């Protein structure tokens, strides 16, 4: 699950950092900062979702220690 979370975090971030040849360059400073914020935020969310879902699944079956472990791992990650 940690490997899935790392892949979910790394690959979107890598794809969002590539400058494609036919992509227009942002004109203003405001657009550049907004794109940079999205480039950092979305991969982190995508990487956290698998661990959050596993933590919720463990909480629902009353396995509190595993749920707590994955919750803490999500926060650390």
C-alpha positions as CSV (number, residue, x, y, z in Angstrom):
1,X,0.0,0.0,0.0
2,X,2.9,2.3,0.7
3,X,4.3,1.5,-2.7
4,X,1.0,2.4,-4.3
5,X,0.9,5.6,-2.4
6,X,4.4,6.6,-3.5
7,X,3.6,5.8,-7.1
8,X,0.4,7.8,-6.8
9,X,2.4,10.7,-5.5
10,X,5.5,10.5,-7.7
11,X,4.1,9.9,-11.2
12,X,1.6,12.7,-11.3
13,X,4.2,15.1,-9.9
14,X,6.7,14.0,-12.5
15,X,4.2,14.4,-15.3
16,X,3.1,17.8,-14.1
17,X,6.7,19.0,-13.9
18,X,7.4,18.2,-17.6
19,X,7.4,21.2,-20.0
20,X,5.8,19.9,-23.2
21,X,6.8,21.4,-26.5
22,X,3.4,22.7,-27.5
23,X,2.3,24.0,-24.1
24,X,2.1,27.8,-23.9
25,X,4.2,29.4,-21.2
26,X,2.2,31.3,-18.5
27,X,2.2,35.0,-19.1
28,X,1.9,36.4,-15.7
29,X,3.4,35.8,-12.3
30,X,0.0,35.0,-10.9
31,X,-0.7,32.2,-13.3
32,X,2.8,30.7,-12.7
33,X,2.2,30.7,-8.9
34,X,-1.2,29.1,-9.3
35,X,0.1,26.3,-11.5
36,X,3.0,25.7,-9.1
37,X,0.5,25.4,-6.2
38,X,-1.5,22.8,-8.2
39,X,1.6,21.0,-9.2
40,X,2.5,20.5,-5.5
41,X,-1.0,19.9,-4.1
42,X,-2.6,17.4,-6.4
43,X,0.1,14.7,-6.3
44,X,0.2,14.9,-2.5
45,X,-3.5,14.3,-2.4
46,X,-3.3,11.5,-4.8
47,X,-0.6,9.8,-2.8
48,X,-2.5,10.1,0.4
49,X,-5.8,8.7,-0.8
50,X,-4.7,5.0,-0.9
51,X,-3.5,5.2,2.7
52,X,-6.5,7.1,3.9
53,X,-8.8,4.5,2.3
54,X,-6.9,1.6,4.0
55,X,-7.0,3.4,7.3
56,X,-10.8,3.9,7.0
57,X,-11.2,0.2,6.1
58,X,-9.4,-0.9,9.2
59,X,-11.4,1.5,11.4
60,X,-14.6,0.1,9.9
61,X,-13.7,-3.5,10.8
62,X,-12.6,-2.4,14.3
63,X,-8.9,-3.0,13.8
64,X,-7.9,0.2,15.6
65,X,-4.1,-0.3,15.7
66,X,-3.8,-0.9,12.0
67,X,-6.1,2.1,11.3
68,X,-4.0,4.3,13.6
69,X,-0.8,3.1,11.9
70,X,-2.1,4.0,8.4
71,X,-3.5,7.3,9.7
72,X,-0.1,8.3,11.2
73,X,1.7,7.1,8.1
74,X,-0.6,9.3,6.0
75,X,0.2,12.3,8.1
76,X,4.0,11.6,8.0
77,X,3.8,10.9,4.2
